[in-house]
Amino acid sequence: MARVTLKTIAEHVGVSRMTVSNAFSRPDQLSEDLRTRILTAAEELGYAGPDPAARALARGRTGVIGMVLTNSPRDAFTDDVAVGFVRAVAGSLADAGYSLVLLHASGKNGVVPARDIAMDGAIVYSCAPATAAFAALRERHLPIVNVEGAPLPGVPDIGIDNATGAYQAAQHLVDLGHTRIAIVVSALDADNSSPSEAAVDTASPTIAGRMDGWMRALGQADIVPTLVGTPALGIDDILRERIDRMLDDPPTAVLAFSDLAALEVMERAKARGILVPEQLSVVGFDDNPLAARVSPALTTVRQDIDAKGDAAAQALLSLLREEEATSSQRLPTALVIRASTAQPGAAGRSEKTSSRT
């Protein structure tokens, strides 16, 4: 069977090819009766619709926004926080008529998604400035919004107030009376080291902000924490091994870079018979949905994922409309006190929420 084209429909209805094209792309140019006749004929003839590539070329836009992820999309979907952020961005973009495609920051087999995928703009999520994706996007002169990344000249930057949230978390432990505190973190190579022994510089702007807050609060209390970290982003076997070594002579409290890392600490402590919070207080970061469901419920720093996703989407939509977007936006956090923290040797607490100040 011959392929049905715009010309086929035009000949069937007795109009020009341009008139048929307008029925699909510029319906306001036709009467309702004529457009209905054309669309009915197209359906009867089995026309699948205009070629997306040709349509994008004619309109000058694809209707697609890319989201560049440090990890592969497969890994991103193991974290409820990342999933929530993607969902929020996708929802806000859909309301404006755009679709979202997920892209890996690095290339493979000569393919660099940020360079090779057709899109109108991109949201870059927690990627280092040296990432190949940034260079590719800027070479294409595409509108870019940077989320939880290092500030870049001329690029709107959206994120949460990591430093203040981390400060509150550490101050909470100080207020409870803890002095032997460990920090469990990614993107930082530290094997149960003191800050003077470890390379505290990190390639992750998110971790850098949280480290700043933790160290500031602990420093004001003259507390030197033990650093337990991995060079990788996220939780890997290196971090698990180092957490186990930390628990050989456990501190009385742990500050974790994420709720998932905090839950890893709690699980490994439980396997050794170390009671949380009676013998070990644990604080996470993010307020992952799991945080309130585990036992004991996890004290953590809450970030508003929906607000962050919407802010990123709105900033990019402003750029696409050629409006001036907010250069930098820091969203507030809140400390959520649950049952995983207590005074050294004391029982747990019920949930209480303290807004950021």
RAFEN-V984078 format. One record per residue. N is the residue number from 1. PSI is psi as a letter, one per 30 degrees, with the letter a starting at -180 (none if undefined). OMEGA is omega in radians with two decimals (999 if undefined). Layout:
# RAFEN-V984078
N/PSI/OMEGA, N/PSI/OMEGA
This chain:
# RAFEN-V984078
1/k/-3.09, 2/k/3.13, 3/k/3.13, 4/k/-3.13, 5/l/3.06, 6/e/3.13, 7/e/3.12, 8/e/-3.14, 9/e/-3.13, 10/e/3.14, 11/e/-3.13, 12/e/-3.09, 13/f/-3.11, 14/h/3.09, 15/l/3.13, 16/l/3.10, 17/e/3.13, 18/e/3.12, 19/e/3.10, 20/e/3.12, 21/e/3.13, 22/e/3.14, 23/e/-3.13, 24/e/-3.00, 25/f/-3.14, 26/i/-3.03, 27/f/-3.13, 28/f/-3.14, 29/f/-3.05, 30/l/3.00, 31/l/-3.13, 32/e/-3.13, 33/e/-3.12, 34/e/3.14, 35/e/3.12, 36/e/3.11, 37/e/-3.12, 38/e/-3.12, 39/e/3.09, 40/e/3.11, 41/e/3.14, 42/e/3.13, 43/e/-3.14, 44/e/-3.12, 45/f/3.12, 46/h/-3.14, 47/k/-3.06, 48/f/-3.12, 49/l/-3.12, 50/k/3.10, 51/k/-3.07, 52/e/-3.12, 53/e/3.14, 54/e/-3.14, 55/e/3.11, 56/e/3.13, 57/e/-3.11, 58/e/-3.09, 59/f/-3.11, 60/g/3.06, 61/l/-3.08, 62/f/-3.02, 63/g/-3.09, 64/k/3.04, 65/k/3.09, 66/k/2.96, 67/j/-3.10, 68/k/-3.09, 69/k/3.08, 70/e/3.09, 71/l/3.08, 72/l/3.07, 73/e/3.13, 74/e/3.14, 75/e/-3.11, 76/e/-3.06, 77/g/3.01, 78/f/-3.09, 79/j/-3.11, 80/f/3.14, 81/e/3.10, 82/e/3.11, 83/e/3.13, 84/e/3.12, 85/e/3.12, 86/e/3.14, 87/e/-3.12, 88/e/3.11, 89/e/-3.11, 90/e/-3.14, 91/e/-3.14, 92/e/3.12, 93/e/3.13, 94/e/3.11, 95/f/3.14, 96/g/3.08, 97/g/-3.13, 98/l/3.03, 99/l/-3.11, 100/k/3.05, 101/k/-3.11, 102/k/-3.05, 103/k/3.03, 104/k/-3.09, 105/e/-3.12, 106/l/-3.11, 107/l/3.13, 108/k/3.12, 109/h/3.09, 110/f/-3.13, 111/k/3.05, 112/j/-3.02, 113/e/-3.11, 114/f/3.12, 115/e/-2.90, 116/f/-3.10, 117/k/3.11, 118/k/3.13, 119/l/-3.14, 120/f/-3.13, 121/l/-3.07, 122/k/2.96, 123/k/-3.10, 124/j/-2.98, 125/j/3.00, 126/h/3.12, 127/k/3.09, 128/k/-3.12, 129/f/-3.12, 130/f/-3.14, 131/k/-3.13, 132/f/-3.12, 133/e/-3.13, 134/e/-3.13, 135/e/-3.12, 136/e/-3.12, 137/e/-3.12, 138/e/3.07, 139/e/3.12, 140/f/-3.14, 141/h/3.11, 142/k/3.01, 143/k/-3.09, 144/k/2.95, 145/k/-3.10, 146/k/-3.13, 147/k/3.12, 148/h/3.12, 149/l/3.07, 150/k/-3.13, 151/k/3.09, 152/k/-3.12, 153/k/3.06, 154/g/-3.11, 155/k/3.09, 156/k/-3.04, 157/j/-3.12, 158/k/3.10, 159/l/3.08, 160/l/3.11, 161/i/-3.08, 162/e/-3.06, 163/e/-3.13, 164/e/3.11, 165/e/3.13, 166/e/3.10, 167/e/3.13, 168/e/-3.13, 169/e/-3.14, 170/e/-3.14, 171/e/3.09, 172/e/3.13, 173/e/3.09, 174/e/-3.13, 175/e/3.11, 176/f/3.12, 177/g/3.14, 178/k/3.05, 179/f/3.09, 180/j/-2.99, 181/k/3.06, 182/k/3.06, 183/k/3.12, 184/k/-2.91, 185/l/3.03, 186/l/3.12, 187/g/3.13, 188/k/-3.05, 189/j/-3.11, 190/j/-3.12, 191/i/-3.13, 192/h/-3.04, 193/l/2.96, 194/l/3.13, 195/e/-3.14, 196/f/-3.12, 197/f/-3.06, 198/l/3.02, 199/j/-3.01, 200/f/3.04, 201/k/-3.13, 202/k/3.12, 203/f/-3.09, 204/j/3.10, 205/e/3.12, 206/e/3.13, 207/e/3.13, 208/e/3.12, 209/e/-3.14, 210/e/3.08, 211/e/-3.14, 212/e/-3.13, 213/e/3.13, 214/e/-3.05, 215/e/3.14, 216/e/-3.13, 217/e/-3.12, 218/e/3.12, 219/e/3.12, 220/f/3.11, 221/g/-3.12, 222/h/3.09, 223/k/3.07, 224/j/-3.08, 225/l/2.95, 226/k/-3.13, 227/k/3.12, 228/j/-3.03, 229/l/3.08, 230/k/3.09, 231/f/-3.07, 232/l/2.97, 233/k/3.14, 234/a/-3.05, 235/k/3.11, 236/a/-3.10, 237/e/3.10, 238/e/-3.13, 239/e/3.14, 240/e/3.13, 241/e/-3.11, 242/e/3.02, 243/e/3.11, 244/e/3.12, 245/e/3.09, 246/e/-3.09, 247/f/3.03, 248/e/3.06, 249/i/-2.89, 250/k/2.95, 251/a/3.05, 252/f/-3.12, 253/l/3.14, 254/k/2.95, 255/j/-3.10, 256/k/-3.07, 257/f/3.11, 258/l/3.07, 259/e/-3.14, 260/e/3.09, 261/e/3.10, 262/e/3.13, 263/e/3.07, 264/e/3.10, 265/e/-3.11, 266/e/-3.14, 267/e/-3.11, 268/e/3.06, 269/e/3.14, 270/e/-3.14, 271/f/3.14, 272/g/-3.12, 273/g/3.09, 274/k/-3.04, 275/k/3.03, 276/k/0.13, 277/g/-3.02, 278/e/-3.13, 279/f/-3.11, 280/j/3.03, 281/k/-3.09, 282/k/3.10, 283/k/3.10, 284/a/3.11, 285/k/3.05, 286/e/-2.94, 287/h/2.96, 288/k/3.12, 289/f/3.12, 290/f/-2.99, 291/e/-3.11, 292/f/-3.04, 293/f/-3.13, 294/l/3.11, 295/k/-0.07, 296/l/3.12, 297/k/-2.94, 298/k/2.92, 299/k/-3.03, 300/l/3.04, 301/k/-3.08, 302/k/2.93, 303/k/-3.12, 304/j/-3.08, 305/e/-3.13, 306/e/3.14, 307/e/-3.14, 308/e/3.11, 309/e/3.14, 310/e/3.13, 311/e/3.12, 312/e/-3.14, 313/e/-3.11, 314/e/3.10, 315/e/3.14, 316/e/3.11, 317/e/3.07, 318/e/3.10, 319/e/3.14, 320/f/3.07, 321/g/-3.13, 322/h/3.02, 323/l/3.12, 324/k/-3.13, 325/l/3.07, 326/k/-3.08, 327/e/-3.14, 328/k/3.13, 329/k/3.10, 330/j/-3.11, 331/k/-3.07, 332/l/3.07, 333/l/3.08, 334/k/3.06, 335/k/3.12, 336/j/-3.08, 337/j/3.12, 338/b/-2.94, 339/g/-3.07, 340/g/3.11, 341/k/3.12, 342/l/3.03, 343/l/3.12, 344/j/3.13, 345/g/-3.09, 346/l/3.10, 347/l/-3.09, 348/l/-3.10, 349/l/3.02, 350/l/-3.03, 351/k/3.07, 352/k/-3.11, 353/k/3.10, 354/j/-3.13, 355/l/3.11, 356/k/3.05, 357/none/999
